[in-house]
Amino acid sequence: MIVSFQAFLRICRPLQWLKNLMLFFPPFLSGTIFTPEVAVRGIPAFSAFCLASSAGYILNDIMDSEQDRLHPTKRFRPLPSGVVSPAVATALAGFLVLAGIGVAAITQSPRFLLFLLLYLLVTAIYSLKVKDIPLLDVFCVATGFIIRLEAGGEAFAVPISSWLFLSVFLLALFLSIGKRLTEKHNLGDGAGLHRKSLAGYPDGFLEGAMYLTGGAVLVTYSMYTLSRSHLFYTVPLCCFGLLRYILRVKSGQSGDPTESLLKDIPLLLVSLAWAAIIGWRLYF
């Protein structure tokens, strides 16, 4: 079976690599992002997680291929559409796993390699079973972001504060719940056929959980900035971003974090403003 490069690229989901920028949060927030060591350590670290995350997405697509064939949009993906066979996808996923581990083993510390292996384990557990279990599915996704954060701290030798840990975890949980709420709303009565965990969420639960975690994000992020007065001015931007995402989800638009950031202009602008203010206060 001859597979085009475009099909390989689509199955690897390169747009989702943006999530791996979480690795650079520790040096960015510590004021060391422009040191030469960040480029030396960061490029291989980022590459290793991109390879690993693509392998995880491929495994997830393999496990979901039957349900995805019935999905209004996912049926056009390379696996459910038949452009890429399960055998070819499995071989590609195996290669990406080995490549990611190899890059981490050669260029990073043993502790960073352990974080990468833990990430691979969590994504495998998610794809094989946990994604069908309510609550555990979104907690598993949020754990993946925490592993990225801790791996970034290890790669750049930057300690992760307790408030930053909680802020990132709760934000990831908030976004995951928002995505599930969008899926449940858009798929209607057939939501459980496409994602089993959605059938286990009673009406109103995901909406309430989104409000709960959104408020918790605002509190923990505010506490994080209190110990760093130069960041306190970004709290209103955080509040606006959270409310804008909730508005987007409640309006029936996509709750996918990457898609929301790239396609929602207000969210993109407030994210850039947040980064600009932090950059100005920390570096200038």
For each residue, the residues with C-beta under 8 A, 3 or more apart:
1: 84 85 88
2:
3: 7 8 78 83 84 88
4: 7 8 83
5: 8 9
6: 9 10
7: 3 4 10 11 78 83 84
8: 3 4 5 11 12 84 92
9: 5 6 12 14
10: 6 7 13 77 78
11: 7 8 57 58 61 77 78 79 84 89 92
12: 8 9 54 57 58 92 96
13: 10 16 17 54 57
14: 9 17 50 54
15: 18 258 262
16: 13 19 53 54 57 258
17: 13 14 20 50 53 54
18: 15 21 258 261 262
19: 16 22 53 145 148 257 258
20: 17 23 46 49 50 53 148
21: 18 24 25 46
22: 19 25 145 148 149 152 168
23: 20 26 42 45 46 49 148 149 151 152 155
24: 21 27 28 33 38 42 46 152
25: 21 22 28 29 149 152 164 168
26: 23 29 30 149 152 153 156 158 160
27: 24 30 32 33 35 38 42 152 156 158
28: 24 25 33 275 278 279 282
29: 25 26 164 231 278 282
30: 26 27 156 158
31: 282 283
32: 27 35 37 38 156 158
33: 24 27 28 38 283
34: 38 283
35: 27 32 38
36: 39 40
37: 32 40 41 156
38: 24 27 32 33 34 35 41 42 156
39: 36 42 43
40: 36 37 43
41: 37 38 44 45 107 108 155 156
42: 23 24 27 38 39 45 46 155 156
43: 39 40 46 47
44: 41 47 48 103 104 106 107 108
45: 23 41 42 48 49 104 107 108 112 151 152 155
46: 20 21 23 24 42 43 49 50
47: 43 44 50 51 100 103
48: 44 45 51 52 100 101 103 104 107 108 116
49: 20 23 45 46 52 53 100 116 119 148 151
50: 14 17 20 46 47 53 54 100
51: 47 48 54 55 96 97 99 100 103
52: 48 49 55 56 96 97 100 101 116 119 120 123
53: 16 17 19 20 49 50 56 57 119 123
54: 12 13 14 16 17 50 51 57 58 96
55: 51 52 58 59 93 94 96 97 100 120 123
56: 52 53 59 60 119 120 123 124 126 127
57: 11 12 13 16 53 54 60 61
58: 11 12 54 55 61 62 89 90 92 93 96
59: 55 56 62 63 93 123 124 127
60: 56 57 63 64 123 126 127 131
61: 11 57 58 64 65 68 77 78 79 80 89
62: 58 59 65 79 86 89 90 93 127
63: 59 60 127 128
64: 60 61 67 68 74
65: 61 62 68 69 79 80 86
66: 69 70 80
67: 64 70 71 193 194 195
68: 61 64 65 71 74 75 77 79 80 194
69: 65 66 75 80
70: 66 67 75 193 194
71: 67 68 74 75 80 194
72: 75
73: 76
74: 64 68 71 77 80 194
75: 68 69 70 71 72 80 81
76: 73 80 81
77: 10 11 61 68 74 80 81
78: 3 7 10 11 61 81 83 84 89
79: 11 61 62 65 68 82 83 84 86 89
80: 61 65 66 68 69 71 74 75 76 77
81: 75 76 77 78
82: 79 85
83: 3 4 7 78 79
84: 1 3 7 8 11 78 79 88 89
85: 1 82 88 89
86: 62 65 79 89 90
87: 90 91
88: 1 3 84 85 91 92
89: 11 58 61 62 78 79 84 85 86 92 93
90: 58 62 86 87 93 94
91: 87 88 94 95
92: 8 11 12 58 88 89 95 96
93: 55 58 59 62 89 90 96 97
94: 55 90 91 97 98
95: 91 92 98 99
96: 12 51 52 54 55 58 92 93 99 100
97: 51 52 55 93 94 100 101 120
98: 94 95 101 102
99: 51 95 96 102 103
100: 47 48 49 50 51 52 55 96 97 103 104 116 120
101: 48 52 97 98 104 105 113 116 117 120
102: 98 99 105 106
103: 44 47 48 51 99 100 106 107 108
104: 44 45 48 100 101 107 108 112 113 116
105: 101 102 108 113
106: 44 102 103
107: 41 44 45 48 103 104
108: 41 44 45 48 103 104 105 112 113 116 154 155
109: 112 113 154 155
110: 113 114
111: 114 115 154
112: 45 104 108 109 115 116 151 154 155
113: 101 104 105 108 109 110 116 117
114: 110 111 117 118
115: 111 112 118 119 147 150 151 154
116: 48 49 52 100 101 104 108 112 113 119 120 151
117: 101 113 114 120 121
118: 114 115 121 122 147
119: 49 52 53 56 115 116 122 123 144 147 148 151
120: 52 55 56 97 100 101 116 117 123 124
121: 117 118 124 125
122: 118 119 125 126 140 143 144 147
123: 52 53 55 56 59 60 119 120 126 127 144
124: 56 59 120 121 127 128
125: 121 122 128 129 130 140
126: 56 60 122 123 129 130 131 137 140 141 144
127: 56 59 60 62 63 123 124 131
128: 63 124 125
129: 125 126 132 133
130: 125 126 133 136 137 140
131: 60 126 127 137 140 195 196 197
132: 129 137 195 196 197
133: 129 130 136 137 197 200
134: 137 197 200 201
135: 138 139
136: 130 133 139 140
137: 126 130 131 132 133 134 140 141 176 180 197
138: 135 141 142 173 176 177 180
139: 135 136 142 143 173
140: 122 125 126 130 131 136 137 143 144
141: 126 137 138 144 145 172 173 176
142: 138 139 145 146 169 170 172 173 176
143: 122 139 140 146 147 169
144: 119 122 123 126 140 141 147 148 172
145: 19 22 141 142 148 149 168 169 171 172
146: 142 143 149 150 165 168 169 172
147: 115 118 119 122 143 144 150 151
148: 19 20 22 23 49 119 144 145 151 152
149: 22 23 25 26 145 146 152 153 160 164 165 168
150: 115 146 147 153 154 160
151: 23 45 49 112 115 116 119 147 148 154 155
152: 22 23 24 25 26 27 45 148 149 155 156 158
153: 26 149 150 156 157 158 159 160
154: 108 109 111 112 115 150 151 157
155: 23 41 42 45 108 109 112 151 152
156: 26 27 30 32 37 38 41 42 152 153
157: 153 154
158: 26 27 30 32 152 153
159: 153
160: 26 149 150 153 164 165
161: 164 165 224 227
162: 165 166
163: 166 167 220 221 223 224 227
164: 25 29 149 160 161 167 168 224
165: 146 149 160 161 162 168 169
166: 162 163 169 170 220
167: 163 164 170 171 217 220 221 224
168: 22 25 145 146 149 164 165 171 172
169: 142 143 145 146 165 166 172 173
170: 142 166 167 173 174 213 216 217 220
171: 145 167 168 174 175 217 221
172: 141 142 144 145 146 168 169 175 176
173: 138 139 141 142 169 170 176 177 213
174: 170 171 177 178 210 213 214 216 217 242 245
175: 171 172 178 179 245 255 257
176: 137 138 141 142 172 173 179 180
177: 138 173 174 180 181 206 209 210 213
178: 174 175 181 182 210 245 246 249 255
179: 175 176 182 183 255 256 257
180: 137 138 176 177 183 184 195 197 198 201 206 255
181: 177 178 184 185 206 207 210 249 255
182: 178 179 185 186 249 252 253 254 255 256
183: 179 180 186 187 191 194 195 198 255
184: 180 181 187 191 198 201 206
185: 181 182 188 252
186: 182 183 252
187: 183 184 190 191 194 195 198
188: 185 191
189:
190: 187 193 194
191: 183 184 187 188 194 195 198 199
192: 195 196 198 199
193: 67 70 190
194: 67 68 70 71 74 183 187 190 191 198
195: 67 131 132 180 183 187 191 192 198
196: 131 132 192 199 200
197: 131 132 133 134 137 180 200 201
198: 180 183 184 187 191 192 194 195 201
199: 191 192 196
200: 133 134 196 197
201: 134 180 184 197 198 205 206
202: 205
203:
204: 207 208
205: 201 202 208 209
206: 177 180 181 184 201 209 210
207: 181 204 210 211
208: 204 205 211 212
209: 177 205 206 212 213
210: 174 177 178 181 206 207 213 214 246 249
211: 207 208 214 215 246
212: 208 209 215 216
213: 170 173 174 177 209 210 216 217
214: 174 210 211 217 218 242 245 246
215: 211 212 218 219
216: 170 174 212 213 219 220
217: 167 170 171 174 213 214 220 221 238 242
218: 214 215 221 222 235 238 239 242
219: 215 216 222 223
220: 163 166 167 170 216 217 223 224
221: 163 167 171 217 218 224 225 235 238
222: 218 219 225 226 232 235 238
223: 163 219 220 226 227
224: 161 163 164 167 220 221 227 228 231
225: 221 222 228 229 231 232 234 235
226: 222 223 229 232
227: 161 163 223 224
228: 224 225 231 232
229: 225 226 232
230: 233 281 282
231: 29 224 225 228 234 278 281
232: 222 225 226 228 229 235
233: 230 236 277 281
234: 225 231 237 238 274 277 278
235: 218 221 222 225 232 238 239
236: 233 239 240
237: 234 240 241 270 273 274 277
238: 217 218 221 222 234 235 241 242 274
239: 218 235 236 242 243
240: 236 237 243 244 266 270
241: 237 238 244 245 267 270 271 274
242: 174 214 217 218 238 239 245 246
243: 239 240 246 247
244: 240 241 247 248 264 266 267 270
245: 174 175 178 214 241 242 248 249 255 260 267
246: 178 210 211 214 242 243 249 250
247: 243 244 250 251
248: 244 245 251 253 254 255 260 264 267
249: 178 181 182 210 245 246 253 255
250: 246 247
251: 247 248
252: 182 185 186
253: 182 248 249 260 264
254: 182 248 259 260 263
255: 175 178 179 180 181 182 183 245 248 249 260
256: 179 182 259 260
257: 19 175 179 260 261
258: 15 16 18 19 261 262
259: 254 256 262 263
260: 245 248 253 254 255 256 257 263 264 267
261: 18 257 258 264 267 268 271
262: 15 18 258 259 268
263: 254 259 260
264: 244 248 253 260 261 267 268
265: 268 269
266: 240 244 269 270
267: 241 244 245 248 260 261 264 270 271
268: 261 262 264 265 271 272
269: 265 266 272 273
270: 237 240 241 244 266 267 273 274
271: 241 261 267 268 274 275
272: 268 269 275 276
273: 237 269 270 276 277
274: 234 237 238 241 270 271 277 278
275: 28 271 272 278 279
276: 272 273 279 280
277: 233 234 237 273 274 280 281
278: 28 29 231 234 274 275 281 282
279: 28 275 276 282 283 284
280: 276 277 283 284
281: 230 231 233 277 278 284
282: 28 29 31 230 278 279
283: 31 33 34 279 280
284: 279 280 281
